[in-house]
């Protein structure tokens, strides 16, 4: 009996104390004709040894190709200590810290996480985390609609340089609340959104604007100029960021404020993003966590858990969940969100990751991603048939246009053990045969050379097969 | 002491990052950060020691009995963690082509199938990342179903007053109004009130069964009939599925849509507050609306993700990828370990433990909230008499339990019962733990009579004493040095 400790004698004794004859009697309030039959579609139980063998086999059935895929999930080095400590039973098997005195470990850790995240983003306040980056963007939009009392339109400007999957997720979640997400097209030359395009889309009252940095194409947006313009027009700015890159890029709390007029409104109003690059493995897409930060003035509109520092009866420092009057278990239908959990364990990992890496470690990692990606792009764009799609600066992801079908190129690369990037043809058909490549600090020069060599071979093979089929066709027509 | 207070300027950690910082001069200066982020500067050992010590300030299932009602704090088998963290899963990028992710996809497909069988639903989506997001998906599907039929006047969701706070909050997030249905003293839904409340405006009813009062809703067939006849749908909040696993299935009770908290019934870790999983299951008529992505098996035996092209009526995506795959893998391993017989035993022994504790509590003179019913996998003690006689509260009992080495049960929920303790022992606890907890409760009641200051001042043995929550909310201190 897996994980059930009862001996037969104990069961007998316990049934006697209850005053029934069998365990079955305990279910006598359930109407007999509704009772479940044997669940045939569920296999018989297995021993740990058997399940272990099965899972090892299945794990081997996933690719081990060299990863140049990003597009929202990034393969970074994670110090061994991070998950060793995170999976200690005291973190792993604890509940939400509602009994504060018995949960000081988790609570202090979240307070430290909030401190690190506000330091990294230069924002005033961080919550204890949301589910992931995409759902955090949705919550940020809902929050902006509650917070912007000068606006009634519930219109949100969302440039198409924002991750397409995030836009879809945000749509699913805010859809029921009469909020309009208005797309702003990007500039084909730079792969960024321009102020001109934003202005064209923002007729009349607008509630908020989303700005992703680095954007989905890896390009860097003109965050200062756009933030100041938005604030001059009573539009709240929602920054969508990759937190690792914020160790070297201007953080959202410092965006704008360049003019006399905008100095007091400096900084994005809300910052969100996915915390995965800070210590969470790729793990097929999760669990990751969503970071959500805001200016002090918006703290009461913040969804999710927040930890505060306080004192105990003796005046000693301690930590509690605070501002709970915003939350569903108190406010029920009037809560800021239905959210109940955070991604506690992943936040634990991320906090330990940031502590071990320090600012310098994060900066060196981010800079290595940037340098490696430059090297990759340089080597790939030197190949005939591969071109950079956009001019300007990109961070650790870049859009490349290919003179061959993107799907064919990517599957050719995969045969050579290279996960070559993300095919953009579905989300951005106007870019033609375009892929998004990504390089992190984990890719060595050797890896990058291997990719370039594979790309050269794949393109040559495709060209040869096109040439031969062309030749065959022209032979037929002759 | 905070990790920041261990920091020394210039101290480097272990070589976990490239030693040199590559040049960033190609980036325009105005886009760069001017000053390094104020993160701690500590050695790896300092960090390891600090967070190990922090962990020791937590109660957890691995260290204490944790009878938290409605939370199902059962043992989280270590195998589930180890096997979900095999490199072949950990290093899998979510956008890897399907054919190169078959090992992962087969687990997800089989998990969907096993959940269908365990709950009696026609199809399942693993996308929701927590119970509340599962509720959101479920209610959004109810809305999409009615709209697809041109039935747009159904603006109201019914919720029993004993429901979890997420239920009404979710309904509002989906754009519905909420009407509460009262509960009778015996724990069943007030059928007369329900009959009066339903109508052409009713989109659905959200119900937890067994309810948060720890009893099985005996009139479930009648309730299903009333809601369905009014044109509404029936939503099952799976928070208490552990109580009935393999005994009676939500699908057979007439529910149209359910969410299952895999972090409760299927033993994935609570992790100090997440990540969870709120997989959603539906009856046939709601299948087209399930959230994406899901996994299907093709005729050639390959597995692949279903996308918006396959499911044009789907309510859409709830996350960037597929919910919390690492959590889903842990649930998969757990289900394979237990198998169909093991799952039925879950409900049997969880129920045995709860009924034993309830009988023993009564014998030891505690007042039960509902006296003449079977407990499900949890039951409620009300301390209103003790509160009245000794001027101690359920909160005092809870804090004193911490001193005695037991995590407190859920207090002050459900809101209907004054001074309540909602106790859920789970199937993985041995009788010694149950008896030890009851002894502690008795001891505390005795202390309440003889030395109530012990309760008022509790806890005394933990890293901190009772904390000033009012000060925390008034003098907000949410980050170090901010």
Interface residues (C-beta under 8 A of the other chain):
Chain A: X1 X2 X3 X4 X5 X6 X10 X11 X13 X14 X15 X17 X18 X19 X20 X23 X26 X27 X28 X29 X30 X31 X34 X35 X36 X38 X39 X40 X41 X42 X43 X44 X45 X46 X47 X48 X51 X52 X54 X55 X56 X57 X58 X59 X60 X61 X62 X63 X64 X65 X67 X69 X71 X72 X73 X75 X77 X79 X81 X83 X85 X87 X88 X89 X90 X91 X92 X93 X94 X95 X96 X97 X99 X100 X101 X102 X103 X104 X105 X106 X108 X109 X111 X112 X114 X115 X116 X118 X119 X120 X122 X124 X125 X126 X128 X129 X131 X132 X133 X134 X135 X163 X165 X166 X168 X169 X171 X172 X173 X175 X176 X177 X178 X220 X223 X224 X246 X247 X248 X249 X250 X251 X254 X274 X281 X282 X283 X284 X285 X286 X287 X288 X289 X299 X305 X306 X307 X308 X309 X310 X311 X312 X313 X314 X316 X317 X318 X319 X320 X322 X323 X324 X325 X327 X328 X329 X330 X331 X332 X333 X334 X335 X337 X338 X339 X340 X341 X342 X343 X344 X345 X346 X348 X351 X352 X354 X355 X356 X357 X358 X359 X360 X361 X362 X363 X364 X365 X367 X368 X370 X371 X374 X393 X410 X411 X414 X419 X422 X441
Chain B: X2 X3 X4 X12 X13 X14 X16 X17 X18 X19 X20 X21 X22 X23 X24 X26 X27 X28 X30 X31 X32 X33 X34 X36 X37 X38 X39 X40 X41 X42 X44 X47 X48 X50 X51 X52 X54 X55 X56 X57 X58 X59 X60 X61 X62 X63 X66 X68 X71 X73 X74 X75 X76 X77 X79 X81 X82 X83 X85 X86 X87 X88 X89 X90 X91 X92 X93 X94 X95 X96 X97 X100 X101 X102 X103 X104 X106 X107 X113 X114 X116 X117 X118 X120 X129 X130 X131 X132 X133 X135 X136 X140 X143 X164 X165 X166 X168 X169 X170 X171 X172 X173 X174 X175 X178 X215 X216 X218 X220 X221 X244 X246 X247 X248 X249 X252 X253 X269 X270 X271 X272 X273 X274 X275 X276 X291 X315 X316 X317 X318 X319 X320 X321 X322 X323 X324 X325 X326 X327 X329 X333 X335 X336 X337 X338 X339 X340 X341 X342 X343 X344 X345 X346 X348 X349 X351 X352 X353 X355 X356 X359 X360 X363 X373 X374 X398 X399 X402 X407 X408 X413 X427 X428 X429 X430 X431 X457 X459 X462 X463 X464 X465 X466 X467 X468 X469 X471 X472 X473 X475 X476 X477 X478 X479 X480 X481 X482
